Amino acid sequence: MEIVSTHPELEADRRADRKTWLYFACFLFASFVVESLSDQHVLLRTGDPYPNLPWLSQASSHGVILALTPFITFMLSRFPLTAEAWKVNLLVHATATIAFSVVHILAMVAIRKLLSPIIFGVPYEFGLTDVSVWLYEFRKDVLTYTLIAALFWLNRMVEQRALDERGAKRDATDLHRLTLKSGGRSYFVNAPDVISAKAAGNYVEVVTEGREYLARMTLTELSRLLQAAGDRHVRVHRSHLVNLDRVSEIVPTGEGDVTLRLDTGAEVPGSRRYRAQYEDKLAT
């Protein structure tokens, strides 16, 4: 029996796509109902003899879009919008919208021509020889393709980030090592080597012996990794954490706040909100 190995990143994309398919199918169904009811209401007000035609029109359009969604996810996998190739691949996707639109228009028109005489007893006319009709539909299809691609791409990014976080936690737990992404590179730092860290917006300034890293993560995420590594790092302030083994002195500054002096000579503010946490650990 052949064992098929699955790459974690590919499996993460598939997992994200399965979730997104469910969300998107629900959205399409809601869009189908709302647009059909709206169009039907207009026809009823104008006294049109076939006010239920919009249900067929919208069902054919929305159904074909759902059927064409795998084409968009394939294009995202084959031509990803990565930093290295986004310009070329963006042109490929722009070309793909033409193919998407042509198939969408021809398929929905074919369904309407087939079913309209059967259900309503009248032929369906679309105007395929009119260029303006094609352009009108193409404008809508470009927006549809873009929204679908963005939805699946964003959910893939979320799943990939979760995969990275799980991998980083495993490294912290098993190897006592942190994975810090900085400047487009990944650095591996032994947890005990982290002296202190400071929040800087969407980044964290991580200080080690002889080097600092500006890592794209939150201070809370870093704190969780250090806890998983089992080291003596603790939050001492909303924006700071320190390695308690590197604290040489605690100096009160008034109203319960303190300054923690490290063996490197650096000083880190300590808030009374976190004081009990680091004082208890310093006592052990």
DRENPA-3360 file (N, C-alpha, C; in nm, 2 decimals, always signed):
BEGIN
1 = MEIVSTHP = +0.08/-0.12/+0.00/+0.00/+0.00/+0.00/+0.09/+0.12/+0.00 ~ +0.06/+0.21/-0.09/+0.15/+0.34/-0.11/+0.10/+0.44/-0.01 ~ +0.20/+0.50/+0.06/+0.17/+0.60/+0.16/+0.19/+0.74/+0.10 ~ +0.09/+0.82/+0.09/+0.10/+0.95/+0.03/+0.13/+1.05/+0.14 ~ +0.25/+1.12/+0.12/+0.29/+1.22/+0.21/+0.23/+1.35/+0.17 ~ +0.19/+1.43/+0.27/+0.13/+1.56/+0.24/+0.22/+1.67/+0.30 ~ +0.25/+1.77/+0.22/+0.33/+1.88/+0.27/+0.24/+1.96/+0.36 ~ +0.29/+2.00/+0.48/+0.20/+2.08/+0.57/+0.14/+2.21/+0.51;
9 = ELEADRRA = +0.22/+2.28/+0.43/+0.17/+2.40/+0.37/+0.06/+2.38/+0.28 ~ +0.07/+2.27/+0.20/-0.03/+2.24/+0.10/-0.16/+2.20/+0.17 ~ -0.14/+2.12/+0.28/-0.26/+2.07/+0.36/-0.32/+2.19/+0.42 ~ -0.24/+2.29/+0.47/-0.30/+2.41/+0.53/-0.39/+2.49/+0.43 ~ -0.34/+2.49/+0.30/-0.42/+2.56/+0.20/-0.55/+2.49/+0.17 ~ -0.54/+2.35/+0.17/-0.66/+2.28/+0.15/-0.76/+2.30/+0.26 ~ -0.71/+2.30/+0.38/-0.79/+2.32/+0.50/-0.86/+2.46/+0.50 ~ -0.78/+2.56/+0.46/-0.84/+2.69/+0.45/-0.94/+2.70/+0.34;
17 = DRKTWLYF = -0.92/+2.63/+0.22/-1.01/+2.63/+0.11/-1.14/+2.56/+0.15 ~ -1.14/+2.45/+0.22/-1.26/+2.39/+0.26/-1.35/+2.48/+0.35 ~ -1.29/+2.55/+0.44/-1.36/+2.64/+0.52/-1.42/+2.76/+0.44 ~ -1.34/+2.81/+0.35/-1.38/+2.92/+0.27/-1.49/+2.88/+0.17 ~ -1.49/+2.76/+0.12/-1.59/+2.71/+0.03/-1.73/+2.72/+0.11 ~ -1.73/+2.67/+0.23/-1.85/+2.67/+0.31/-1.91/+2.82/+0.32 ~ -1.82/+2.91/+0.36/-1.86/+3.05/+0.38/-1.91/+3.11/+0.25 ~ -1.83/+3.08/+0.14/-1.87/+3.14/+0.02/-2.00/+3.09/-0.04;
25 = ACFLFASF = -2.02/+2.95/-0.02/-2.15/+2.90/-0.07/-2.26/+2.96/+0.00 ~ -2.25/+2.98/+0.13/-2.36/+3.04/+0.21/-2.38/+3.19/+0.16 ~ -2.27/+3.26/+0.13/-2.28/+3.39/+0.08/-2.35/+3.40/-0.05 ~ -2.31/+3.31/-0.14/-2.37/+3.30/-0.28/-2.52/+3.27/-0.27 ~ -2.56/+3.18/-0.18/-2.70/+3.15/-0.17/-2.78/+3.27/-0.12 ~ -2.73/+3.34/-0.02/-2.79/+3.46/+0.03/-2.80/+3.57/-0.08 ~ -2.70/+3.58/-0.16/-2.70/+3.68/-0.27/-2.80/+3.64/-0.37 ~ -2.81/+3.51/-0.40/-2.91/+3.46/-0.50/-3.05/+3.50/-0.45;
33 = VVESLSDQ = -3.08/+3.47/-0.33/-3.22/+3.50/-0.28/-3.25/+3.65/-0.28 ~ -3.16/+3.73/-0.23/-3.18/+3.87/-0.22/-3.20/+3.93/-0.36 ~ -3.11/+3.90/-0.45/-3.11/+3.96/-0.59/-3.24/+3.91/-0.66 ~ -3.27/+3.78/-0.64/-3.39/+3.73/-0.71/-3.52/+3.80/-0.66 ~ -3.53/+3.82/-0.53/-3.65/+3.89/-0.47/-3.65/+4.03/-0.52 ~ -3.54/+4.10/-0.52/-3.54/+4.24/-0.56/-3.58/+4.25/-0.71 ~ -3.53/+4.17/-0.80/-3.56/+4.17/-0.94/-3.71/+4.14/-0.96 ~ -3.76/+4.04/-0.88/-3.90/+4.00/-0.89/-3.99/+4.11/-0.85;
41 = HVLLRTGD = -3.95/+4.18/-0.74/-4.03/+4.29/-0.69/-4.05/+4.40/-0.80 ~ -3.94/+4.43/-0.87/-3.94/+4.53/-0.98/-4.04/+4.49/-1.09 ~ -4.03/+4.36/-1.13/-4.11/+4.31/-1.24/-4.26/+4.31/-1.20 ~ -4.29/+4.28/-1.07/-4.42/+4.28/-1.03/-4.48/+4.42/-1.03 ~ -4.40/+4.52/-0.99/-4.45/+4.66/-0.99/-4.47/+4.71/-1.13 ~ -4.40/+4.66/-1.23/-4.41/+4.71/-1.37/-4.52/+4.63/-1.44 ~ -4.57/+4.52/-1.38/-4.67/+4.44/-1.44/-4.62/+4.35/-1.55 ~ -4.49/+4.31/-1.54/-4.43/+4.21/-1.63/-4.50/+4.08/-1.62;
49 = PYPNLPWL = -4.53/+4.01/-1.73/-4.61/+3.89/-1.73/-4.52/+3.77/-1.68 ~ -4.39/+3.78/-1.66/-4.31/+3.67/-1.61/-4.22/+3.72/-1.50 ~ -4.28/+3.75/-1.39/-4.21/+3.81/-1.27/-4.11/+3.71/-1.21 ~ -4.13/+3.58/-1.24/-4.04/+3.48/-1.17/-3.92/+3.45/-1.25 ~ -3.90/+3.51/-1.37/-3.78/+3.49/-1.45/-3.65/+3.52/-1.38 ~ -3.65/+3.62/-1.29/-3.52/+3.65/-1.22/-3.47/+3.53/-1.14 ~ -3.56/+3.44/-1.09/-3.51/+3.33/-1.01/-3.42/+3.23/-1.10 ~ -3.46/+3.22/-1.23/-3.38/+3.14/-1.32/-3.26/+3.21/-1.36;
57 = SQASSHGV = -3.27/+3.34/-1.38/-3.15/+3.42/-1.43/-3.04/+3.42/-1.32 ~ -3.09/+3.45/-1.19/-2.99/+3.45/-1.08/-2.94/+3.32/-1.05 ~ -3.02/+3.21/-1.05/-2.97/+3.08/-1.02/-2.87/+3.03/-1.12 ~ -2.89/+3.06/-1.25/-2.79/+3.02/-1.35/-2.66/+3.10/-1.33 ~ -2.66/+3.23/-1.30/-2.54/+3.31/-1.28/-2.47/+3.26/-1.16 ~ -2.54/+3.25/-1.04/-2.47/+3.22/-0.92/-2.42/+3.07/-0.92 ~ -2.50/+2.98/-0.99/-2.45/+2.85/-0.99/-2.33/+2.83/-1.08 ~ -2.32/+2.90/-1.19/-2.20/+2.89/-1.27/-2.08/+2.95/-1.20;
65 = ILALTPFI = -2.10/+3.06/-1.12/-1.99/+3.12/-1.05/-1.94/+3.02/-0.94 ~ -2.03/+2.95/-0.87/-1.98/+2.85/-0.78/-1.91/+2.74/-0.85 ~ -1.95/+2.69/-0.96/-1.89/+2.59/-1.04/-1.75/+2.63/-1.09 ~ -1.73/+2.76/-1.11/-1.60/+2.81/-1.16/-1.50/+2.84/-1.05 ~ -1.55/+2.84/-0.93/-1.46/+2.88/-0.81/-1.33/+2.79/-0.81 ~ -1.34/+2.66/-0.83/-1.21/+2.58/-0.83/-1.11/+2.63/-0.93 ~ -1.16/+2.69/-1.04/-1.06/+2.75/-1.14/-0.98/+2.86/-1.07 ~ -1.05/+2.94/-0.99/-0.98/+3.05/-0.93/-0.88/+3.00/-0.82;
73 = TFMLSRFP = -0.92/+2.90/-0.74/-0.83/+2.85/-0.64/-0.71/+2.78/-0.71 ~ -0.73/+2.72/-0.82/-0.62/+2.66/-0.89/-0.52/+2.77/-0.94 ~ -0.58/+2.88/-0.99/-0.49/+2.99/-1.03/-0.41/+3.05/-0.92 ~ -0.48/+3.05/-0.80/-0.41/+3.10/-0.68/-0.29/+3.01/-0.64 ~ -0.31/+2.88/-0.65/-0.21/+2.79/-0.62/-0.10/+2.78/-0.72 ~ -0.14/+2.79/-0.85/-0.04/+2.79/-0.96/+0.04/+2.92/-0.98 ~ -0.03/+3.03/-0.95/+0.03/+3.16/-0.97/+0.01/+3.24/-0.85 ~ +0.07/+3.21/-0.74/+0.05/+3.29/-0.61/+0.10/+3.43/-0.62;
81 = LTAEAWKV = +0.04/+3.52/-0.55/+0.08/+3.66/-0.55/+0.18/+3.68/-0.44 ~ +0.30/+3.62/-0.45/+0.41/+3.63/-0.36/+0.49/+3.76/-0.39 ~ +0.57/+3.80/-0.30/+0.65/+3.92/-0.32/+0.75/+3.90/-0.43 ~ +0.79/+3.77/-0.46/+0.89/+3.75/-0.57/+0.83/+3.76/-0.71 ~ +0.70/+3.72/-0.72/+0.65/+3.71/-0.86/+0.51/+3.77/-0.87 ~ +0.48/+3.87/-0.79/+0.34/+3.92/-0.79/+0.31/+4.00/-0.92 ~ +0.41/+4.07/-0.98/+0.39/+4.15/-1.09/+0.35/+4.06/-1.21 ~ +0.43/+3.96/-1.24/+0.40/+3.86/-1.35/+0.27/+3.79/-1.32;
89 = NLLVHATA = +0.25/+3.74/-1.20/+0.13/+3.66/-1.17/+0.01/+3.74/-1.17 ~ +0.02/+3.87/-1.14/-0.10/+3.96/-1.14/-0.15/+3.97/-1.28 ~ -0.06/+3.98/-1.38/-0.10/+3.98/-1.52/-0.16/+3.85/-1.56 ~ -0.11/+3.74/-1.51/-0.17/+3.61/-1.54/-0.32/+3.61/-1.49 ~ -0.34/+3.66/-1.37/-0.47/+3.66/-1.31/-0.56/+3.75/-1.39 ~ -0.51/+3.86/-1.43/-0.59/+3.96/-1.51/-0.64/+3.89/-1.64 ~ -0.55/+3.81/-1.70/-0.59/+3.73/-1.82/-0.69/+3.63/-1.79 ~ -0.67/+3.57/-1.67/-0.77/+3.46/-1.63/-0.91/+3.51/-1.61;
97 = TIAFSVVH = -0.92/+3.64/-1.57/-1.06/+3.70/-1.55/-1.13/+3.70/-1.69 ~ -1.06/+3.71/-1.80/-1.13/+3.71/-1.93/-1.19/+3.57/-1.95 ~ -1.10/+3.47/-1.93/-1.15/+3.33/-1.95/-1.27/+3.30/-1.85 ~ -1.26/+3.35/-1.73/-1.36/+3.33/-1.63/-1.49/+3.39/-1.68 ~ -1.48/+3.51/-1.73/-1.60/+3.59/-1.77/-1.67/+3.52/-1.89 ~ -1.58/+3.48/-1.99/-1.64/+3.42/-2.11/-1.71/+3.29/-2.08 ~ -1.65/+3.21/-2.00/-1.72/+3.08/-1.96/-1.85/+3.11/-1.88 ~ -1.84/+3.21/-1.78/-1.95/+3.24/-1.70/-2.07/+3.29/-1.79;
105 = ILAMVAIR = -2.04/+3.37/-1.88/-2.15/+3.43/-1.97/-2.21/+3.32/-2.05 ~ -2.12/+3.25/-2.12/-2.18/+3.14/-2.22/-2.25/+3.03/-2.14 ~ -2.20/+2.99/-2.03/-2.27/+2.89/-1.95/-2.41/+2.93/-1.90 ~ -2.41/+3.05/-1.84/-2.54/+3.09/-1.78/-2.64/+3.12/-1.89 ~ -2.60/+3.17/-2.01/-2.69/+3.20/-2.12/-2.74/+3.06/-2.17 ~ -2.65/+2.96/-2.18/-2.70/+2.83/-2.23/-2.80/+2.77/-2.14 ~ -2.78/+2.78/-2.01/-2.88/+2.73/-1.91/-3.01/+2.80/-1.92 ~ -3.01/+2.93/-1.94/-3.13/+3.01/-1.95/-3.21/+2.98/-2.08;
113 = KLLSPIIF = -3.13/+2.96/-2.19/-3.19/+2.93/-2.32/-3.26/+2.79/-2.31 ~ -3.20/+2.70/-2.24/-3.25/+2.56/-2.23/-3.37/+2.56/-2.14 ~ -3.37/+2.63/-2.02/-3.47/+2.61/-1.92/-3.59/+2.71/-1.94 ~ -3.56/+2.83/-1.99/-3.67/+2.93/-2.00/-3.79/+2.88/-2.08 ~ -3.77/+2.82/-2.20/-3.89/+2.77/-2.27/-3.96/+2.65/-2.19 ~ -3.89/+2.57/-2.12/-3.95/+2.46/-2.05/-4.03/+2.51/-1.93 ~ -3.97/+2.60/-1.85/-4.03/+2.64/-1.73/-4.14/+2.75/-1.75 ~ -4.10/+2.85/-1.84/-4.19/+2.97/-1.86/-4.26/+2.97/-1.99;
121 = GVPYEFGL = -4.22/+2.88/-2.08/-4.28/+2.88/-2.21/-4.24/+2.99/-2.31 ~ -4.13/+3.06/-2.28/-4.09/+3.17/-2.36/-3.94/+3.16/-2.39 ~ -3.89/+3.20/-2.51/-3.75/+3.19/-2.54/-3.67/+3.29/-2.46 ~ -3.54/+3.27/-2.44/-3.46/+3.36/-2.37/-3.37/+3.43/-2.47 ~ -3.36/+3.56/-2.47/-3.27/+3.64/-2.55/-3.17/+3.72/-2.46 ~ -3.05/+3.70/-2.50/-2.94/+3.77/-2.42/-2.87/+3.88/-2.49 ~ -2.85/+3.86/-2.62/-2.78/+3.96/-2.70/-2.63/+3.94/-2.71 ~ -2.59/+3.81/-2.74/-2.45/+3.78/-2.74/-2.38/+3.85/-2.86;
129 = TDVSVWLY = -2.45/+3.91/-2.95/-2.38/+3.98/-3.06/-2.36/+4.12/-3.03 ~ -2.40/+4.17/-2.91/-2.39/+4.31/-2.87/-2.27/+4.32/-2.78 ~ -2.17/+4.39/-2.82/-2.04/+4.41/-2.75/-2.06/+4.47/-2.61 ~ -2.15/+4.57/-2.61/-2.18/+4.64/-2.48/-2.23/+4.54/-2.37 ~ -2.31/+4.44/-2.41/-2.36/+4.34/-2.32/-2.24/+4.27/-2.26 ~ -2.15/+4.23/-2.34/-2.03/+4.15/-2.30/-1.95/+4.24/-2.20 ~ -1.93/+4.37/-2.23/-1.85/+4.46/-2.15/-1.92/+4.48/-2.01 ~ -2.05/+4.49/-2.02/-2.13/+4.51/-1.89/-2.11/+4.39/-1.80;
137 = EFRKDVLT = -2.12/+4.27/-1.86/-2.10/+4.15/-1.77/-1.96/+4.13/-1.73 ~ -1.86/+4.17/-1.82/-1.72/+4.15/-1.79/-1.68/+4.24/-1.67 ~ -1.74/+4.36/-1.66/-1.70/+4.45/-1.55/-1.75/+4.38/-1.42 ~ -1.86/+4.32/-1.42/-1.91/+4.25/-1.29/-1.83/+4.13/-1.26 ~ -1.78/+4.06/-1.37/-1.71/+3.93/-1.35/-1.57/+3.96/-1.30 ~ -1.51/+4.08/-1.34/-1.38/+4.12/-1.28/-1.39/+4.14/-1.13 ~ -1.49/+4.20/-1.09/-1.51/+4.23/-0.95/-1.53/+4.09/-0.88 ~ -1.61/+4.01/-0.94/-1.64/+3.88/-0.88/-1.52/+3.79/-0.86;
145 = YTLIAALF = -1.44/+3.78/-0.97/-1.31/+3.71/-0.96/-1.22/+3.76/-0.86 ~ -1.21/+3.90/-0.85/-1.12/+3.96/-0.75/-1.16/+3.93/-0.61 ~ -1.29/+3.94/-0.58/-1.34/+3.92/-0.45/-1.32/+3.77/-0.40 ~ -1.35/+3.68/-0.50/-1.33/+3.54/-0.46/-1.19/+3.51/-0.44 ~ -1.10/+3.56/-0.52/-0.95/+3.53/-0.51/-0.90/+3.59/-0.38 ~ -0.95/+3.71/-0.34/-0.91/+3.78/-0.22/-0.96/+3.70/-0.10 ~ -1.08/+3.65/-0.10/-1.14/+3.58/+0.01/-1.06/+3.45/+0.04 ~ -1.03/+3.37/-0.07/-0.95/+3.25/-0.05/-0.81/+3.28/-0.01;
153 = WLNRMVEQ = -0.75/+3.38/-0.07/-0.61/+3.41/-0.04/-0.59/+3.45/+0.11 ~ -0.69/+3.54/+0.15/-0.68/+3.58/+0.29/-0.69/+3.47/+0.39 ~ -0.79/+3.38/+0.36/-0.81/+3.26/+0.45/-0.69/+3.17/+0.45 ~ -0.62/+3.16/+0.33/-0.50/+3.08/+0.32/-0.39/+3.14/+0.41 ~ -0.38/+3.27/+0.41/-0.28/+3.34/+0.49/-0.30/+3.32/+0.64 ~ -0.43/+3.32/+0.68/-0.46/+3.30/+0.82/-0.42/+3.16/+0.86 ~ -0.45/+3.06/+0.77/-0.42/+2.92/+0.80/-0.27/+2.90/+0.81 ~ -0.19/+2.96/+0.71/-0.05/+2.95/+0.71/+0.01/+3.01/+0.84;
161 = RALDERGA = -0.04/+3.12/+0.88/+0.01/+3.19/+1.00/-0.02/+3.10/+1.12 ~ -0.13/+3.03/+1.13/-0.16/+2.94/+1.24/-0.06/+2.82/+1.23 ~ -0.03/+2.78/+1.11/+0.07/+2.67/+1.10/+0.20/+2.71/+1.15 ~ +0.25/+2.83/+1.11/+0.37/+2.88/+1.16/+0.38/+2.89/+1.32 ~ +0.27/+2.93/+1.37/+0.26/+2.95/+1.52/+0.27/+2.81/+1.59 ~ +0.20/+2.71/+1.53/+0.21/+2.58/+1.59/+0.35/+2.52/+1.58 ~ +0.42/+2.55/+1.47/+0.56/+2.50/+1.45/+0.65/+2.57/+1.55 ~ +0.63/+2.70/+1.56/+0.71/+2.78/+1.66/+0.69/+2.73/+1.80;
169 = KRDATDLH = +0.57/+2.70/+1.84/+0.54/+2.65/+1.97/+0.61/+2.51/+1.99 ~ +0.61/+2.43/+1.89/+0.67/+2.30/+1.90/+0.82/+2.31/+1.92 ~ +0.88/+2.41/+1.85/+1.03/+2.43/+1.86/+1.06/+2.48/+2.00 ~ +0.97/+2.57/+2.05/+0.99/+2.63/+2.19/+0.98/+2.52/+2.29 ~ +0.88/+2.43/+2.28/+0.86/+2.33/+2.38/+0.97/+2.22/+2.37 ~ +1.00/+2.17/+2.25/+1.09/+2.05/+2.23/+1.24/+2.09/+2.23 ~ +1.27/+2.21/+2.17/+1.41/+2.25/+2.15/+1.45/+2.37/+2.23 ~ +1.35/+2.43/+2.30/+1.38/+2.55/+2.38/+1.44/+2.66/+2.29;
177 = RLTLKSGG = +1.38/+2.67/+2.17/+1.43/+2.76/+2.07/+1.32/+2.84/+2.01 ~ +1.35/+2.97/+1.99/+1.25/+3.06/+1.93/+1.28/+3.08/+1.79 ~ +1.17/+3.09/+1.71/+1.18/+3.13/+1.57/+1.13/+3.27/+1.55 ~ +1.23/+3.36/+1.52/+1.20/+3.50/+1.50/+1.21/+3.54/+1.36 ~ +1.10/+3.60/+1.30/+1.10/+3.64/+1.16/+1.13/+3.79/+1.16 ~ +1.24/+3.83/+1.10/+1.29/+3.97/+1.10/+1.36/+3.99/+0.96 ~ +1.32/+4.10/+0.90/+1.38/+4.14/+0.77/+1.37/+4.04/+0.66 ~ +1.26/+3.96/+0.66/+1.24/+3.86/+0.56/+1.32/+3.74/+0.58;
185 = RSYFVNAP = +1.38/+3.72/+0.70/+1.45/+3.60/+0.73/+1.40/+3.54/+0.86 ~ +1.43/+3.42/+0.88/+1.39/+3.35/+1.01/+1.52/+3.32/+1.09 ~ +1.52/+3.37/+1.21/+1.63/+3.35/+1.30/+1.59/+3.26/+1.42 ~ +1.68/+3.17/+1.45/+1.66/+3.07/+1.56/+1.74/+3.11/+1.68 ~ +1.67/+3.14/+1.79/+1.74/+3.19/+1.91/+1.71/+3.10/+2.03 ~ +1.81/+3.06/+2.10/+1.78/+2.98/+2.22/+1.71/+3.07/+2.32 ~ +1.60/+3.01/+2.38/+1.52/+3.09/+2.47/+1.60/+3.15/+2.59 ~ +1.69/+3.08/+2.65/+1.76/+3.14/+2.76/+1.85/+3.26/+2.72;
193 = DVISAKAA = +1.88/+3.27/+2.59/+1.96/+3.38/+2.55/+1.89/+3.52/+2.54 ~ +1.75/+3.51/+2.55/+1.67/+3.63/+2.54/+1.68/+3.71/+2.68 ~ +1.73/+3.83/+2.67/+1.75/+3.91/+2.79/+1.63/+3.99/+2.83 ~ +1.57/+4.05/+2.72/+1.45/+4.13/+2.74/+1.38/+4.15/+2.61 ~ +1.26/+4.20/+2.61/+1.19/+4.23/+2.49/+1.09/+4.35/+2.51 ~ +1.07/+4.42/+2.41/+0.99/+4.54/+2.42/+0.89/+4.55/+2.30 ~ +0.77/+4.58/+2.33/+0.67/+4.59/+2.22/+0.69/+4.71/+2.14 ~ +0.68/+4.70/+2.01/+0.70/+4.81/+1.92/+0.59/+4.80/+1.80;
201 = GNYVEVVT = +0.47/+4.84/+1.84/+0.36/+4.83/+1.74/+0.33/+4.69/+1.71 ~ +0.34/+4.65/+1.58/+0.31/+4.51/+1.54/+0.44/+4.43/+1.55 ~ +0.54/+4.48/+1.61/+0.67/+4.41/+1.62/+0.71/+4.41/+1.77 ~ +0.82/+4.33/+1.79/+0.88/+4.31/+1.92/+1.03/+4.33/+1.91 ~ +1.09/+4.42/+1.99/+1.23/+4.43/+1.99/+1.29/+4.33/+2.09 ~ +1.35/+4.22/+2.04/+1.41/+4.12/+2.12/+1.56/+4.14/+2.14 ~ +1.60/+4.15/+2.27/+1.74/+4.18/+2.30/+1.81/+4.05/+2.35 ~ +1.92/+4.01/+2.28/+2.00/+3.90/+2.32/+2.14/+3.95/+2.34;
209 = EGREYLAR = +2.23/+3.86/+2.39/+2.37/+3.90/+2.41/+2.43/+3.94/+2.28 ~ +2.46/+4.07/+2.26/+2.53/+4.11/+2.14/+2.45/+4.14/+2.02 ~ +2.31/+4.12/+2.03/+2.23/+4.14/+1.91/+2.09/+4.17/+1.95 ~ +2.02/+4.25/+1.86/+1.88/+4.28/+1.88/+1.80/+4.24/+1.75 ~ +1.68/+4.19/+1.77/+1.60/+4.14/+1.66/+1.47/+4.22/+1.66 ~ +1.42/+4.27/+1.55/+1.29/+4.33/+1.54/+1.20/+4.23/+1.47 ~ +1.13/+4.15/+1.56/+1.05/+4.04/+1.51/+0.90/+4.08/+1.49 ~ +0.84/+4.02/+1.38/+0.70/+4.05/+1.35/+0.61/+3.96/+1.44;
217 = MTLTELSR = +0.58/+4.00/+1.56/+0.49/+3.93/+1.64/+0.45/+4.02/+1.76 ~ +0.36/+3.98/+1.84/+0.32/+4.06/+1.95/+0.40/+4.01/+2.08 ~ +0.40/+4.10/+2.18/+0.47/+4.06/+2.30/+0.40/+3.95/+2.37 ~ +0.27/+3.94/+2.35/+0.19/+3.83/+2.41/+0.23/+3.70/+2.34 ~ +0.25/+3.70/+2.21/+0.29/+3.58/+2.14/+0.43/+3.53/+2.18 ~ +0.52/+3.63/+2.20/+0.66/+3.60/+2.24/+0.65/+3.54/+2.38 ~ +0.57/+3.60/+2.47/+0.56/+3.55/+2.61/+0.51/+3.41/+2.61 ~ +0.42/+3.37/+2.53/+0.37/+3.24/+2.52/+0.47/+3.14/+2.48;
225 = LLQAAGDR = +0.55/+3.18/+2.38/+0.66/+3.09/+2.33/+0.77/+3.07/+2.44 ~ +0.80/+3.17/+2.52/+0.90/+3.16/+2.62/+0.84/+3.08/+2.74 ~ +0.72/+3.09/+2.76/+0.66/+3.00/+2.86/+0.66/+2.85/+2.82 ~ +0.63/+2.83/+2.69/+0.64/+2.69/+2.64/+0.78/+2.64/+2.65 ~ +0.88/+2.73/+2.63/+1.02/+2.69/+2.65/+1.06/+2.66/+2.79 ~ +0.98/+2.70/+2.88/+1.01/+2.68/+3.03/+1.11/+2.77/+3.09 ~ +1.14/+2.88/+3.03/+1.24/+2.97/+3.08/+1.18/+3.08/+3.18 ~ +1.27/+3.15/+3.25/+1.22/+3.24/+3.35/+1.20/+3.38/+3.29;
233 = HVRVHRSH = +1.12/+3.39/+3.19/+1.08/+3.52/+3.13/+0.94/+3.56/+3.18 ~ +0.92/+3.68/+3.21/+0.79/+3.73/+3.26/+0.77/+3.87/+3.22 ~ +0.64/+3.90/+3.20/+0.60/+4.04/+3.17/+0.61/+4.12/+3.30 ~ +0.68/+4.23/+3.28/+0.69/+4.32/+3.40/+0.62/+4.45/+3.37 ~ +0.57/+4.47/+3.25/+0.50/+4.59/+3.21/+0.42/+4.56/+3.08 ~ +0.32/+4.64/+3.05/+0.24/+4.61/+2.94/+0.33/+4.60/+2.81 ~ +0.44/+4.67/+2.81/+0.52/+4.67/+2.69/+0.66/+4.61/+2.70 ~ +0.68/+4.54/+2.82/+0.81/+4.49/+2.84/+0.81/+4.35/+2.91;
241 = LVNLDRVS = +0.90/+4.27/+2.88/+0.93/+4.14/+2.95/+1.08/+4.13/+2.97 ~ +1.12/+4.05/+3.07/+1.26/+4.04/+3.10/+1.29/+3.89/+3.14 ~ +1.41/+3.85/+3.13/+1.46/+3.73/+3.18/+1.50/+3.75/+3.32 ~ +1.43/+3.69/+3.42/+1.45/+3.72/+3.56/+1.59/+3.68/+3.60 ~ +1.65/+3.59/+3.53/+1.79/+3.56/+3.57/+1.89/+3.67/+3.54 ~ +1.84/+3.77/+3.46/+1.93/+3.88/+3.43/+1.90/+4.00/+3.50 ~ +1.81/+3.99/+3.60/+1.77/+4.11/+3.68/+1.87/+4.12/+3.80 ~ +1.94/+4.23/+3.82/+2.04/+4.25/+3.92/+1.98/+4.34/+4.04;
249 = EIVPTGEG = +1.88/+4.42/+4.01/+1.83/+4.51/+4.11/+1.69/+4.56/+4.07 ~ +1.61/+4.58/+4.17/+1.47/+4.64/+4.15/+1.47/+4.77/+4.24 ~ +1.44/+4.88/+4.17/+1.44/+5.01/+4.24/+1.30/+5.07/+4.23 ~ +1.24/+5.09/+4.35/+1.10/+5.15/+4.35/+1.11/+5.29/+4.30 ~ +1.00/+5.33/+4.22/+0.99/+5.46/+4.17/+0.87/+5.54/+4.22 ~ +0.79/+5.47/+4.31/+0.67/+5.54/+4.36/+0.55/+5.49/+4.31 ~ +0.44/+5.49/+4.39/+0.31/+5.44/+4.35/+0.31/+5.29/+4.30 ~ +0.40/+5.22/+4.36/+0.40/+5.07/+4.32/+0.48/+5.04/+4.20;
257 = DVTLRLDT = +0.52/+5.13/+4.12/+0.60/+5.10/+4.00/+0.75/+5.09/+4.04 ~ +0.82/+5.02/+3.95/+0.97/+5.00/+3.98/+1.05/+5.01/+3.85 ~ +1.18/+5.02/+3.87/+1.27/+5.01/+3.76/+1.35/+4.88/+3.78 ~ +1.36/+4.79/+3.68/+1.44/+4.67/+3.69/+1.57/+4.69/+3.62 ~ +1.68/+4.68/+3.69/+1.81/+4.70/+3.64/+1.87/+4.56/+3.60 ~ +1.91/+4.54/+3.48/+1.96/+4.42/+3.43/+2.11/+4.41/+3.44 ~ +2.17/+4.29/+3.43/+2.31/+4.28/+3.45/+2.39/+4.33/+3.33 ~ +2.32/+4.37/+3.23/+2.38/+4.44/+3.11/+2.39/+4.59/+3.13;
265 = GAEVPGSR = +2.33/+4.64/+3.24/+2.33/+4.78/+3.26/+2.20/+4.85/+3.21 ~ +2.12/+4.78/+3.14/+1.99/+4.83/+3.09/+1.89/+4.84/+3.20 ~ +1.80/+4.94/+3.18/+1.69/+4.95/+3.28/+1.56/+4.93/+3.21 ~ +1.47/+4.86/+3.28/+1.34/+4.83/+3.22/+1.23/+4.87/+3.32 ~ +1.12/+4.94/+3.28/+1.02/+4.98/+3.37/+0.93/+4.86/+3.41 ~ +0.90/+4.86/+3.54/+0.81/+4.76/+3.59/+0.68/+4.82/+3.65 ~ +0.57/+4.77/+3.60/+0.44/+4.82/+3.64/+0.39/+4.75/+3.77 ~ +0.32/+4.82/+3.85/+0.26/+4.75/+3.97/+0.16/+4.65/+3.93;
273 = RYRAQYED = +0.10/+4.66/+3.81/+0.00/+4.56/+3.76/+0.06/+4.42/+3.75 ~ +0.19/+4.42/+3.72/+0.26/+4.29/+3.70/+0.35/+4.26/+3.81 ~ +0.36/+4.34/+3.91/+0.46/+4.32/+4.02/+0.46/+4.19/+4.09 ~ +0.33/+4.15/+4.12/+0.32/+4.02/+4.20/+0.38/+3.90/+4.12 ~ +0.36/+3.91/+3.98/+0.40/+3.80/+3.90/+0.56/+3.78/+3.91 ~ +0.63/+3.89/+3.89/+0.77/+3.88/+3.88/+0.84/+3.87/+4.02 ~ +0.77/+3.93/+4.12/+0.83/+3.92/+4.25/+0.82/+3.77/+4.31 ~ +0.71/+3.71/+4.28/+0.69/+3.57/+4.32/+0.79/+3.48/+4.25;
281 = KLAT = +0.82/+3.50/+4.12/+0.91/+3.42/+4.05/+1.06/+3.45/+4.10 ~ +1.08/+3.57/+4.13/+1.22/+3.61/+4.18/+1.25/+3.54/+4.31 ~ +1.14/+3.52/+4.39/+1.16/+3.46/+4.52/+1.19/+3.31/+4.51 ~ +1.16/+3.25/+4.40/+1.18/+3.10/+4.39/+1.32/+3.07/+4.33;
% end
